[in-house]
Amino acid sequence: MASEVLSVSHNVVSNSEVVLINGVDGHTYTVLSITLCETAGNAETFEHTGRIVLTNEDHLTAKCASAAAVDVVVSYLDQTR
C-alpha cells in the first residue's frame, strides 16, 4: 500500500558534508522547500561554492565552502510505492 508523509529535516551545516535526507530504497522524495539561515552572527553567504547535492547513495547532502553555522531546513514528501 502506498503512502505519503510530509517530513522535515533540520541540520546545521558547516564545511563538512551533512546528510539532509537519508534516502531509502522504494521511496520517492519530493522536496517542497529548502530554507537556509546563517545562525552564528557572521556575514556568511551560501553560494555556488557551497552545495546541496543528491549523491549516488540516494542521500541529499549539503556543505558550505568554509567554516560556518548555516541552519538548513528541508520540507519534503516521503512517498512509498
Long-range contacts (C-beta under 8 A, 24 or more apart in sequence): 2-79, 2-80, 2-81, 3-79, 3-80, 4-77, 4-78, 4-79, 5-77, 5-78, 5-79, 6-75, 6-76, 6-77, 6-78, 7-75, 7-76, 7-77, 7-78, 8-73, 8-74, 8-75, 8-76, 9-72, 9-73, 9-74, 9-76, 10-71, 10-72, 10-73, 10-74, 11-62, 11-71, 11-72, 12-39, 12-69, 12-70, 12-71, 12-72, 13-50, 13-62, 13-63, 13-64, 13-68, 13-70, 13-71, 13-72, 14-64, 14-67, 14-68, 14-69, 14-70, 15-63, 15-64, 15-65, 15-66, 15-67, 15-68, 16-63, 17-61, 17-62, 17-63, 18-61, 18-62, 18-63, 18-72, 19-59, 19-60, 19-61, 20-52, 20-59, 20-60, 20-61, 20-62, 20-72, 20-74, 21-59, 21-60, 21-74, 21-76, 22-59, 23-57, 23-58, 23-59, 23-60, 24-58, 25-58, 26-80, 26-81, 27-78, 27-79, 27-80, 27-81, 28-78, 28-79, 28-80, 28-81, 29-60, 29-76, 29-77, 29-78, 29-79, 30-76, 30-77, 30-79, 31-60, 31-74, 31-75, 31-76, 32-75, 32-76, 32-77, 33-73, 33-74, 33-75, 34-72, 34-73, 34-74, 35-71, 35-72, 35-73, 35-74, 36-70, 36-71, 36-72, 37-70, 37-71, 37-73, 38-68, 38-69, 38-70, 38-71, 39-69, 39-70, 39-71, 40-68, 40-69, 42-68, 42-69, 44-68, 44-69, 44-70, 46-70
